[in-house]
Amino acid sequence: MSVTHRQLVAFVQLAQSSTFAEAAEKMHLSQPALSLAIKKMEQSLGGRLLSRTTRNVRLSQEGEEFLPVALRLLNDWDDAVDDVRNLFAMNRGKLTIAAMPSFANSLLPKVLKSFHLSWPNINISVQDVVMESTIQQVLKGRAEVGFTFEHEQMEGLEFQSLFEDSFVALLPPQNPLSTNSIVEVAQLAQFPFVAMNRGSSFRRWVDQVLDKEICRFNNVAEAGQLATVGQIVKQGMGVSIVPGICEPQMTMNGLVCLPLAGNVLKRNIGIIKSRRDNLSVPAQAIWDIVTDTFHF
């Protein structure tokens, strides 16, 4: 038999009262019910906590030593309950999000601002990692939600599409194609190409487009981040293909983004969560904000 919270409260009330009647009144209990609670507690602990007389109640030596422990346990209990209430009320807590960099540095900040305005006491941690890592972070429980392109391997995840992204040609301003309104993939193949690293899903998608267009690129450089691809293109080393979501960042860096003829490469961007785990209150709140923002 274990000591209950109610028994601890009864013991402390008795210790702070002169009689059973006074303590019972404070607890809104009958004296027999209070006496039974103390008796069961003493049985659980294996000895007497009180020295009873006909007129008053005094703590035994063991009771005197146990009183500060009981007070600390009750304070810890109250603190723990308050902490949980704060979590549910979003007065305190932490939210970890994973997002591919193209989303993290374009659309995510506005989402986070909207969330922060409503729940300023929630600490937000953003893991801006490549698409494959974003998926793994959510699968392994290191992030509750993630923002990524829809992937062929989404087992164990729930994917909610937010919008369809059309990839664009990326050119330095001095490239002769930069004055076009639209670019054919075959036209891009006439210039050196800056590609994403081999093995990445992004590289595979571009290669699939090349196979359909029956052409090949002359890859002069490879990189693991789209921002790095942009910087290499900016130096005039070649051209590339990037997601349309990157266009604001690329144009700010002085590069030219043009639509691909036939809209040959499109992918859905969405928010993901684990099918195995329920979302925390903050994670559910950001999920709701995102789905409301993109108007399903």
C-alpha positions in Angstrom: 0.0 0.0 0.0 1.4 3.4 -1.0 0.9 6.8 0.6 -1.6 9.0 -1.3 -1.7 12.7 -2.0 -4.8 13.0 0.1 -3.1 11.3 3.1 -0.2 13.7 2.8 -2.6 16.6 2.9 -4.3 15.2 5.9 -1.1 14.7 7.8 0.1 18.3 7.0 -3.2 19.7 8.1 -3.1 17.8 11.3 0.5 19.0 11.9 -0.6 22.6 11.5 -3.7 22.2 13.7 -4.2 21.6 17.4 -7.0 19.1 17.2 -8.6 16.6 14.8 -11.7 18.7 14.8 -9.9 21.7 13.5 -8.0 19.7 10.8 -11.2 17.9 9.7 -13.0 21.2 9.3 -10.2 22.6 7.1 -10.4 19.5 4.9 -14.2 19.4 4.9 -14.0 15.8 6.3 -15.6 14.1 9.2 -13.3 13.3 12.1 -13.6 9.5 11.6 -12.7 9.9 7.9 -9.6 12.0 8.8 -8.6 9.5 11.5 -8.9 6.6 9.0 -6.7 8.4 6.4 -4.0 9.0 9.0 -4.2 5.4 10.3 -3.8 4.0 6.7 -0.9 6.3 6.1 0.8 5.1 9.3 0.2 1.5 8.3 1.9 2.2 4.9 4.9 3.8 6.5 5.2 1.3 9.3 4.9 3.4 12.4 3.1 6.2 14.3 3.4 9.8 13.1 1.2 11.3 15.8 1.0 11.2 19.6 -2.7 11.4 20.4 -4.2 12.7 23.6 -7.8 13.4 24.6 -7.3 17.1 24.0 -4.8 17.6 21.2 -2.6 16.1 18.6 1.2 16.3 18.6 3.7 14.8 16.1 5.8 11.9 17.2 9.6 12.2 16.7 9.2 10.4 13.4 6.3 12.6 12.4 8.5 15.7 13.2 11.2 14.4 10.8 8.7 13.5 8.1 6.8 16.8 8.1 9.3 18.8 6.0 9.5 15.8 3.6 5.7 15.8 3.3 5.6 19.6 2.7 8.3 19.3 -0.1 6.3 16.4 -1.7 3.1 18.5 -1.8 5.0 21.5 -3.2 6.5 19.3 -5.9 3.1 17.9 -6.7 1.6 21.4 -7.0 4.5 22.5 -9.2 4.2 19.5 -11.4 0.4 20.0 -11.8 1.0 23.7 -12.6 3.6 22.7 -15.2 1.2 20.4 -17.0 -1.5 23.0 -16.9 0.8 25.5 -18.4 1.7 23.1 -21.2 -1.9 22.5 -22.0 -2.6 26.2 -21.8 0.5 27.0 -23.9 1.9 29.2 -21.2 5.1 27.3 -21.3 6.7 24.7 -23.5 8.9 23.9 -26.5 8.2 23.1 -30.1 10.7 21.5 -32.4 10.2 21.8 -36.2 12.2 20.4 -39.1 12.1 22.1 -42.4 14.1 21.9 -45.7 16.0 25.2 -46.1 14.0 26.4 -49.1 10.9 26.4 -46.9 12.7 27.5 -43.7 14.0 30.7 -45.2 11.0 31.7 -47.3 7.5 30.8 -45.9 8.2 29.4 -42.5 9.1 32.7 -40.7 5.6 34.1 -41.4 4.1 31.0 -40.0 6.3 31.2 -36.9 5.4 34.9 -36.4 1.7 34.0 -36.5 2.2 31.2 -33.9 4.4 33.4 -31.7 1.8 36.2 -31.6 -0.7 33.8 -30.1 1.6 31.8 -27.9 4.7 33.9 -27.0 5.9 31.6 -24.2 6.5 28.6 -26.4 10.1 28.3 -27.3 10.6 27.3 -31.0 13.5 25.3 -32.3 13.9 25.1 -36.1 16.1 22.4 -37.6 16.7 23.6 -41.2 18.1 20.5 -42.9 17.8 18.9 -46.3 14.6 17.1 -47.3 15.8 13.6 -46.5 17.0 14.7 -43.1 13.7 16.6 -42.4 11.8 13.3 -43.0 14.2 11.4 -40.7 13.9 13.9 -37.9 10.2 13.5 -37.8 10.3 9.7 -38.1 12.7 9.5 -35.2 10.7 11.9 -33.0 13.4 14.6 -33.0 11.0 17.0 -34.5 7.2 16.9 -34.1 6.4 18.4 -37.5 8.3 19.0 -40.7 8.0 20.8 -44.0 9.2 19.0 -47.1 8.5 18.0 -50.7 6.3 15.0 -51.0 8.6 12.0 -51.2 8.2 8.6 -52.7 9.0 7.0 -49.3 6.5 8.4 -46.7 5.9 5.2 -44.7 5.0 6.0 -41.1 4.2 9.7 -41.9 1.1 11.7 -42.6 1.7 14.2 -45.4 -0.7 17.2 -45.8 -0.1 19.0 -49.1 0.1 22.7 -48.8 0.7 23.7 -52.5 2.3 22.6 -55.7 5.7 24.0 -56.5 6.9 24.3 -60.1 10.7 24.2 -60.5 12.4 27.0 -62.5 15.6 27.5 -64.5 18.3 29.4 -62.6 20.6 31.6 -64.6 23.3 34.3 -64.0 22.2 37.6 -65.5 24.9 37.5 -68.2 23.6 34.3 -69.6 22.0 34.8 -73.1 18.8 32.9 -72.0 18.2 35.4 -69.1 16.2 37.7 -71.3 13.7 34.9 -72.3 10.3 34.7 -70.9 10.5 30.9 -70.7 13.2 28.3 -71.1 13.3 24.8 -72.7 15.2 22.1 -70.8 17.1 21.4 -74.0 18.2 25.1 -74.1 19.7 24.7 -70.6 21.6 21.6 -71.7 23.7 23.9 -73.9 25.4 25.4 -70.9 27.5 23.9 -68.0 25.2 22.7 -65.2 25.4 23.1 -61.4 23.7 20.1 -59.9 22.6 18.9 -56.5 24.7 16.0 -55.0 24.3 12.5 -56.4 21.9 10.3 -54.3 19.6 13.2 -53.4 16.0 13.0 -54.4 16.3 16.4 -56.0 19.1 15.2 -58.3 17.0 12.1 -59.2 14.0 14.2 -60.1 16.0 16.4 -62.4 17.6 13.4 -64.0 14.2 12.0 -64.7 13.2 15.1 -66.5 16.4 14.9 -68.6 15.5 11.3 -69.5 12.1 12.4 -70.7 13.5 15.3 -72.7 16.2 13.0 -74.2 19.1 15.3 -73.3 22.0 15.5 -70.8 23.6 18.1 -68.7 27.3 18.7 -68.5 27.7 18.9 -64.7 30.6 21.2 -63.7 29.8 21.3 -60.0 27.7 19.7 -57.4 26.5 20.9 -54.0 24.3 19.7 -51.1 22.4 22.9 -50.5 20.4 24.9 -53.0 21.9 28.2 -51.6 25.3 26.9 -52.5 24.1 26.0 -56.0 22.9 29.6 -56.3 26.2 31.0 -55.3 28.1 28.9 -57.8 25.7 29.9 -60.6 26.1 33.5 -59.6 29.8 33.2 -60.3 28.9 32.4 -63.9 30.1 28.8 -63.8 26.8 27.4 -65.2 23.0 27.2 -64.9 20.7 25.1 -62.8 17.2 24.1 -61.9 15.8 24.9 -58.5 12.3 24.8 -56.8 10.1 27.8 -57.4 10.0 28.4 -53.7 13.7 29.4 -53.9 13.0 32.2 -56.4 12.8 35.1 -53.9 16.1 34.2 -52.4 17.8 33.7 -55.7 16.5 36.9 -57.2 17.7 38.8 -54.1 21.1 37.4 -54.9 21.0 38.9 -58.4 20.1 35.7 -60.2 17.4 35.2 -62.9 14.7 32.6 -62.4 12.5 31.6 -65.4 9.7 29.1 -65.8 10.5 25.8 -67.6 8.6 25.2 -70.8 5.9 22.6 -70.3 6.1 22.9 -66.5 8.0 19.7 -66.7 9.0 19.4 -63.0 6.4 19.9 -60.2 6.3 18.7 -56.7 3.9 19.1 -53.8 5.2 20.8 -50.6 3.5 19.9 -47.4 3.7 19.4 -43.6 4.4 16.0 -42.1 3.9 14.3 -38.8 4.4 10.9 -37.4 1.5 8.4 -37.7 2.7 6.8 -34.5 2.7 9.7 -32.1 0.0 12.2 -31.2 1.0 15.9 -31.5 1.6 18.0 -28.5 -0.6 21.0 -28.0 1.9 23.4 -29.5 2.6 21.1 -32.5 -1.1 20.7 -33.1 -1.5 24.5 -33.0 1.2 25.1 -35.6 -0.4 22.3 -37.8 -3.7 24.1 -37.6 -2.2 27.5 -38.4 -0.4 26.1 -41.4 -3.5 24.3 -42.8 -5.6 27.4 -42.2 -2.9 29.7 -43.8 -2.8 27.7 -47.1 -6.7 27.5 -47.3 -7.6 23.9 -47.9 
